[in-house]
Amino acid sequence: MKLRLFGSVLVLLLAAAACADPGPGAGDGGSTGDTGGTGATGGTGATHPGGADDLVLRISTEGGFVPVDVLRGQIPGFSLFGDGTVITTGAQIEIYPGPALPSLIATPVTDEGVQALIQAALDAGLGKDAQHVDLGDMAISDMPTTVFTLVVDGETHITTVYALGAVTEQPAGMSDDAWAARQALERFATQMGDLRSWLPSGSVGEDTPYAPTAMRIFVGPYVGDPQLTQTEIAWPLETDLATIGQPTELDDRCAVLEGTDLDAVLPLAGQANTLTPWTDGGERYAIGFRPLLPDESGC
């Protein structure tokens, strides 16, 4: 599937076959804590975390009828951080095997733009009253769940919506209010894919490739595709791939690369694809790469 900015592909992603718990609904995460400083309140009157590592707004998909190794490599389609940086999934080329590294785009947004994003989230029904919204039941199985996270006024609000965008007509038995709430959230998610079309003029800066400061890797035995010959890449670190990190439930190993280790591996990963064999100690390994966003850490 060809992926573009999150909002433009949300419906396609949600329409893909998946295996999630069919319990739809909305909930307030209710967590509080140090917000790391606040941004401008603007017209919303809401304060938000102000640090470059502090999450303000996120839209992601979870679950679905896809392999576990695919699920753990998924990256949120839209993330806004306290310094105004927006990180989105970029375009992916339609080839097999695909690039080893996902395309991620970083875009700066001004304080005015951040306030407009927060207001749009509140207008879409996110925030402290989200837990009171009935989003109805969907008589569909194997679909993913869309998760909206909003951090304002020192509280984290999480709204989960099962099978968002999966149907274009109001299902029988779903209330008008539930259908309207779903449509509002779908429109909001679509807005996030085209910020320049509606945010204040001059509030959205230039897109640049996102450069992670940490990256999760998953290392396992190499299987590959016997029909496709792949160029090997030698593992550049002293740490052995056979013992790196910690074992996972999928019988491979997970580790996090940072600093000089990341500097050594990242350029090579940029040359690799998902079937590239990595060699170390006379053995061949498969490596999955998951760049970490500013608020993420560990395996």
C-alpha positions in Angstrom: 0.0 0.0 0.0 1.2 3.4 -0.8 1.3 5.6 2.3 1.1 9.4 2.3 0.6 11.9 5.0 -1.6 10.4 7.7 -4.8 12.2 7.2 -5.0 11.3 3.6 -4.7 7.6 4.2 -6.5 7.2 7.5 -9.6 5.7 6.0 -7.5 3.3 3.8 -5.5 2.2 6.8 -8.6 1.6 8.9 -10.2 -0.3 6.0 -7.4 -2.8 5.9 -8.1 -6.2 7.3 -7.2 -6.4 11.0 -7.8 -8.3 14.3 -8.6 -5.9 17.2 -10.9 -6.2 20.2 -14.3 -5.0 18.9 -15.0 -2.9 21.9 -15.3 0.7 20.7 -15.6 3.6 23.0 -13.9 6.7 24.3 -11.9 7.2 27.5 -10.1 9.8 29.4 -6.5 8.6 30.2 -6.7 10.8 33.3 -3.0 10.9 33.9 -1.4 14.0 35.2 2.0 15.2 35.9 4.7 17.7 35.1 4.0 19.2 31.7 7.5 20.4 31.1 6.5 24.0 30.6 3.5 25.4 28.7 3.1 26.8 25.3 1.0 29.9 24.5 -2.6 29.6 25.4 -4.0 31.6 22.5 -7.7 31.6 22.0 -8.2 28.1 23.5 -7.3 29.0 27.0 -5.7 25.6 27.3 -2.1 25.1 28.3 0.1 22.4 26.8 3.5 20.8 27.5 6.3 22.9 26.0 9.2 20.6 25.7 10.6 19.1 22.5 10.1 15.6 24.0 6.6 16.3 25.3 3.6 14.9 23.4 0.7 17.3 22.9 -1.4 15.5 20.2 -1.2 12.1 18.6 -3.3 10.0 16.2 -2.3 6.3 15.9 -3.8 3.0 14.9 -3.6 -0.1 17.0 -4.5 -3.7 16.5 -5.8 -5.2 13.4 -5.5 -8.5 11.5 -1.8 -8.1 10.8 1.3 -10.0 12.2 2.6 -9.1 15.6 6.0 -8.2 14.1 4.2 -5.7 11.8 2.2 -4.2 14.7 5.3 -3.5 16.8 6.9 -1.7 13.9 3.9 0.7 13.4 4.6 4.4 13.9 1.9 6.9 14.8 0.7 8.7 11.7 0.6 12.1 13.4 2.4 13.5 16.5 2.6 17.0 17.7 5.2 17.9 20.4 5.5 20.9 22.8 8.1 22.8 20.8 5.7 22.8 17.8 7.3 19.9 15.8 4.9 17.7 14.0 6.1 14.3 12.9 4.1 12.4 10.3 4.5 9.3 8.2 5.7 10.3 4.8 5.4 8.7 1.3 6.4 5.1 0.9 7.5 3.8 -2.5 5.6 0.9 -3.9 8.3 -1.7 -4.3 9.1 -5.1 -2.8 11.1 -5.4 -0.7 10.5 -2.0 0.7 13.1 0.3 2.4 14.3 -0.9 5.8 13.6 2.6 7.2 10.2 4.2 7.2 9.7 7.7 5.7 9.1 10.2 8.5 8.6 13.9 8.1 9.2 16.7 10.7 7.4 20.0 10.2 7.7 23.0 12.5 4.5 24.8 13.5 4.3 28.1 15.3 2.6 28.7 18.6 -0.4 30.1 16.8 -0.6 27.0 14.7 -0.3 24.7 17.8 -3.2 26.6 19.4 -5.3 26.1 16.3 -4.5 22.4 16.3 -5.5 22.1 20.0 -8.7 24.0 19.3 -9.5 21.7 16.3 -9.0 18.7 18.6 -11.3 20.1 21.2 -13.9 21.0 18.6 -13.7 17.4 17.3 -14.8 16.1 20.7 -11.4 15.3 22.3 -10.5 16.4 25.8 -11.9 16.1 29.3 -15.5 15.2 28.2 -14.5 12.5 25.8 -15.3 9.7 28.2 -18.9 10.7 28.1 -19.3 10.3 24.4 -21.0 7.1 23.1 -19.3 6.2 19.8 -21.6 3.3 19.1 -21.1 -0.3 18.2 -19.7 -1.5 14.8 -20.8 -4.9 13.6 -17.4 -5.4 11.9 -14.6 -7.7 13.0 -10.9 -7.6 12.4 -10.5 -3.9 12.2 -7.9 -1.7 13.9 -8.6 1.0 16.5 -7.8 4.6 16.1 -6.3 6.2 19.2 -6.4 10.0 19.8 -4.2 11.4 22.5 -4.5 15.0 23.7 -2.4 16.5 26.5 -3.7 19.8 27.8 -3.9 21.6 31.2 -1.7 18.9 32.8 -4.0 16.0 31.8 -3.7 13.3 29.2 -7.0 12.5 27.4 -7.2 9.3 25.3 -10.1 8.6 23.0 -10.2 5.2 21.2 -12.5 4.5 18.2 -12.9 1.1 16.7 -13.2 0.8 12.9 -13.2 4.6 12.3 -13.8 5.4 8.7 -14.7 1.8 7.8 -18.2 2.6 6.6 -19.6 5.6 4.8 -23.2 5.3 5.9 -24.7 5.3 9.4 -25.0 1.7 10.6 -28.4 0.4 11.6 -28.9 0.8 15.3 -26.2 3.5 15.8 -27.6 6.7 17.3 -27.4 9.9 15.4 -25.1 11.4 18.1 -22.7 8.5 17.9 -22.5 8.7 14.1 -22.0 12.5 14.3 -19.2 12.0 16.9 -17.5 9.5 14.6 -17.7 11.7 11.6 -16.3 14.6 13.5 -13.3 12.5 14.5 -12.8 11.3 11.0 -12.9 14.8 9.6 -10.3 15.9 12.3 -8.0 13.1 11.4 -8.2 14.0 7.7 -7.4 17.7 8.6 -4.2 16.6 10.2 -2.9 15.3 6.8 -3.1 18.8 5.2 -2.2 21.4 7.8 -1.3 24.1 5.3 -4.8 24.2 3.9 -6.4 25.4 7.1 -3.9 26.5 9.7 -3.1 30.3 9.9 -1.0 31.6 7.0 2.7 31.3 7.8 2.2 29.0 10.8 3.5 25.8 9.0 7.2 25.6 8.2 9.2 23.5 5.8 9.1 19.7 5.8 12.3 17.9 6.5 13.2 14.2 7.0 12.9 13.3 10.7 16.3 12.4 12.2 15.7 10.1 15.2 18.0 10.3 18.2 17.2 6.6 19.1 16.1 3.6 17.2 14.6 0.3 18.2 15.9 -2.8 16.3 14.6 -6.3 16.2 17.2 -9.0 15.3 16.4 -12.5 14.3 17.5 -15.4 12.0 17.6 -14.5 8.3 15.0 -16.2 6.1 14.8 -13.9 3.1 13.2 -14.8 -0.2 14.9 -17.5 -2.3 13.7 -15.8 -5.5 15.4 -12.5 -4.7 19.2 -12.1 -4.3 20.0 -9.5 -1.7 23.3 -7.6 -1.1 24.7 -8.3 2.4 25.6 -5.6 4.8 28.2 -6.2 7.5 27.1 -5.2 11.0 29.3 -2.3 12.0 29.2 -2.5 15.8 31.3 -4.6 18.2 28.1 -5.8 19.9 27.3 -9.2 18.5 23.9 -9.5 16.8 23.6 -13.0 18.4 23.5 -11.5 21.9 22.4 -7.9 21.4 19.6 -6.5 23.5 16.9 -8.7 25.2 14.8 -11.7 23.9 11.3 -11.0 22.8 8.1 -13.0 22.7 8.7 -13.6 19.0 12.0 -15.4 19.6 14.1 -12.6 18.3 16.0 -9.8 20.2 15.2 -6.2 20.8 17.8 -3.4 21.4 17.8 0.4 21.3 20.6 2.2 19.4 21.6 5.7 20.4 24.6 8.0 20.1 27.6 6.8 18.2 26.0 3.3 17.7 23.1 4.9 16.0 25.4 7.1 13.9 27.2 4.0 12.6 24.1 2.0 11.8 21.7 4.6 10.5 23.4 5.3 7.2 23.7 1.6 6.5 20.0 1.1 7.3 19.2 3.8 4.9 20.8 1.7 2.1 19.0 -1.5 3.2 15.6 -3.0 2.5 13.4 -5.3 4.5 15.0 -8.4 3.1 18.7 -7.3 3.4 20.8 -9.9 5.2 23.1 -8.4 7.9 26.2 -10.4 8.6 28.1 -10.8 11.8 30.4 -13.6 13.0 29.9 -15.6 9.9 26.1 -15.6 10.3 23.3 -13.8 8.5 20.5 -12.0 10.4 17.3 -10.1 9.6 16.9 -6.7 11.3 13.7 -4.7 11.6 14.1 -1.0 12.3 11.7 1.2 14.3 12.9 4.9 14.7 11.7 6.2 18.1 9.8 9.4 18.4 10.9 12.1 20.9 8.6 10.8 23.7 9.4 7.1 23.2 12.2 5.0 24.7 13.2 1.4 25.3 11.9 -1.8 23.6 
